[in-house]
Amino acid sequence: MRLLFLGDMVGRTGRQAVFDRLPGLISDFRLDFVIVNGENAAGGFGITEDILNSTIGAGADVMTTGNHVWDQREALIFADRHDQFLRPANYPAGTPGKGAGVFMARNGARVLVANIMGRVFMSPDLDDPFKAAENILAACPLGEQADAVVFDFHAEATSEKQCFGHFVDGRASFVVGTHTHVPTADHQILNGGTAYLSDAGMCGDYDSSLGMEKEEPLNRFLSKVPRGRFEAASGPATICGVGVDISDRTGLAENIAPLRLGPRLKETVPDFWS
């Protein structure tokens, strides 16, 4: 199974780049399943139902989120009516929406996708992410109720991300980190067969501060006095993500490589898809 994960869409320029490029990527590389993190898609803060529908319309099978999931208050309303929309699974019981689901890939595989949020340097402080993952895996084990298992681990600390990867190694197909908006170079297959990457990066304008116009973040570092709001950068976007080949027999990873397309970073696509 060929799976593509795209990192956090940031603002109009980031989401439009995904809408423009994703249909061609699915066709050109014969992708079986696509996951997009959309928590920063609405002006850099949260997600609207229209953006969710447009992302699914462009070919995404699932949208994951993170700590900005409720920044647009309408998400509290539409979360319950969209199975393809995930918020972190370790929110307390009773929170709108769901944190995991099983979805059908284009090749007929059953894909369990789970969204988990870390706790180190993160707000709000949610329930134990490791226990949440254990409960999800117990309910839907790889090789039994699921042919592939993917975790979007939305977290700040790379140590927490790495430990989470080792925690589910051999029980998940792929663990990908989101939240920090900078693509890392540590893509690998762990000892138990789980593909891992600390952060997929963002889909947005990299002539920025994490997708935001540079001036206000820089001002706050220099003066400590806010002068205005953070605004999503509006220059040409680079889309960043990662491609994974997953064994149809074992559900574990066979290949992993980054994908970057756009004007600011060196472009690359998984060579095993050519």
N, C-alpha and C positions, 0 to 999 in steps of 0.2 A: 504494500500500500504506500502511495506517495502522499505525504502530508506536508502542507505549508502552514507555518504560523507567522503572522505579521504582528510586529510590536505596536505599542500604543499609537493610535491615530491622534494627531494633535492639530486641532483647529481645521478651518476650511481647506487650507492648502494640503494638509496631510490626508484628510478623508477623500478629497477629490483625486489625489494621486492614486489612492487605493481603488476608487471607483473606476478610474481610467485604465489602470494596469492589470487589475485582478482578472477580468474575463479572459484577456490574452494569455496570462500566466496559466490559468486553468486549462485552456485549450492547447497551448504550445507544449506544456510539460505533462499533459494528461494527468492532472492532479486528481486524487481521489477524495481529498478532504482538506478543508481550509478553516482555520481559526484566526480571528482578528480580535485584538484587544482594543476596545473602543471607549475607554473611560475618560479620555481627554478630547473626544471628537467635537464637542460643542463648545467652540471658542476656547478650548484648552481645559474646560471644566465640565465633566459629566457627559451625558449622552441623552439625546432626544429620541422619541419614537420614530420620527421621520428619518433620522440618520441611521438608526438600527435597521429599519426596513430597506433603506438604500444600500446598506452594507450587505445584507442578506441578498438583495436583488442583484448585486454585483458578483455574487458567487460564494460568499462566506457561508459556511455551514453552522458556525457557532460564533457568538460574540462573548468574550470575557471582559472583566472590568477590574476594579480594585478599590482603593480608598476614595476615589472621586465618584463612585457609582451613583450617589444620591445628590450630587451637586445641582443637577437639574431636577427639581422636585417632581416633575411628571414621571420620572423613573419609578417612584414609589407606587404609581398607579399602573403603569404598563408592565412592570416586571412580572406580575402574576399571569399575564395573558400571552407571554412570548416564551415558549419552551427553549428557543435558541439563544435566549439572553441569560447570562449567568452573572451572579454577584458572588463575592467570596462565600464559600460554604461554611466558614467558621464564624459568621454572624450568629447572634443568639437565635434560638428557636422562636419562630413567630415573625421573623423579618420577612418582608415581601420578597417574592421571587425564589429562586433556587440556586444552589451552588454547584450542582453536578447533574449530568444527564447522559443518557445513552442515545447516540445518533447513528443513522445509517449512512455509510460512505457510498460513493458512487460505484465502488466495486462490490458492494454488498456487505462489507465488514461492519460489525457493531463497535462503535467508538465511544468509550466512556471519556468524557471531558469534565474535569473538575477545576474549579477556580478556588484557590486558597490564598489567604493574605498572611504575611509574616507579622511578627510582633516587635522585632528589634527596630527602634527608631521610627515606628509607625503609629499613626493615629487614624481612627480609634483603635484602642487595644482590644482585639477580638479574642475569641476563645482559642484554645491550644490548636495550632495548625497541624501538628503531628497527630494528635488524637483525631482531629477531623478527617485527615487523610486515611488513618487506620480504619475508621468507621466506613468510609466510602469504599475502600478496597475490600473490606469484609463483606459488604453488601453486593459487590459486583467484581469478583476476582477476574484478573486477566486469564484468559484461556477457558473460562467457564461462561459467565454472562457477558463478557466483553472480549472482542478480538484484538483490541488495542486500548490502551489507557494513557491519557494525556493530562498532565497537571500544568496549569498556568499558576506559578508561585509568585505572587505579587508582593515584593519585599524590597527593603532598602539594603540590608546587610548581605554581602556576598557569602559570609560565613554561614548565615542562616539558610541561604539558598543552597549552598553546597551540602550542608548537613541534611537538608530535606531531600536532595537528590539521592544521597547515600541511603537515607531511611527507606525510600521506596524502590531502590535499585533491585532489579529482577522482578519487581511486581508491577512496574509501569513501563510503557513503551518510551515515554518522552517526558522530561521535566524541563520547562523553560521559564526563566525568570523574566519578569516585567517590572516596571515602575521607574527605573533610573534613567531611561530614555537614551542610554549610550550602549551601542552594541559591543559586547565583549568577544574576546578571541579564544575562549576556552571551550569551544564546542568539542564534545568527546562522547564516546560510549563508555559508560562506567563498567566495572568488572562484572556486574550481573546482567548486563545487556540493555540497560536503560540509557537512551540518548539524553544528553544534558547540555544546557547552555545557561550561563548566569544571567545574561540579559539580551533580549532580542533587539534592543534599540527601539527607536520610534519611527513612525511614518510622519514626517513633518519637515520643516525648514531647519536645516542644521546650521544656518547662519543666524544663530539664536542662543539663548540660554535654555536648554532643554525644551525647545519649541516655543519659548516665549520671546517677544521682542527684547533685545539685549539691554536697553537703556534703564528700565526700572529695576531689574535684578541687580545690575551693576551699581546703580545709585544706592540701593539698600546695603550692599556690601561696603560701599565707601562712606556713606553718611549715616547709616542706621535709621534714617528718617524716610518713611514712604512719601512719595510725591504723586503717586497715581496707582492705577490698577495694573496688574499683569495682563498683557494682551498677547494673544497667539501671534507668532510671526507669520508673515504672509508671503514670503518669498517662495521660489520653486522648492518643491518637497523631494526628499529622498525617501523611498520606502525601504524599510529594514525588516528582516525576518530571518527565518531559518527553515530549511527543508530537511525532511527526515524520510528515509525509506524504512518501512516496518515489515518484518517478515509475516507473510500470511500464515505460516506454519506455527511460529512460536509467539507472535505478538511482540517480540523484542526488536530492538533497532538493529539495522544493518549498515546504515550510512547516515551521517549528519553533516551539514555544511551551511554556512550563512548565505543569505540572499540580500543584496543591496542594489538598488536601481535608482539613479537620480544624479543630480549635478554636483553634490558636495563631497561624497565619499567615493572611494574606489569601487566601481561596480563589480559585482561578482554574483554568479548563480551556481547552484550545486552542480559540479561537473558530472556526477553520476546520473543527472537528468538529461544530459545532452545525447 
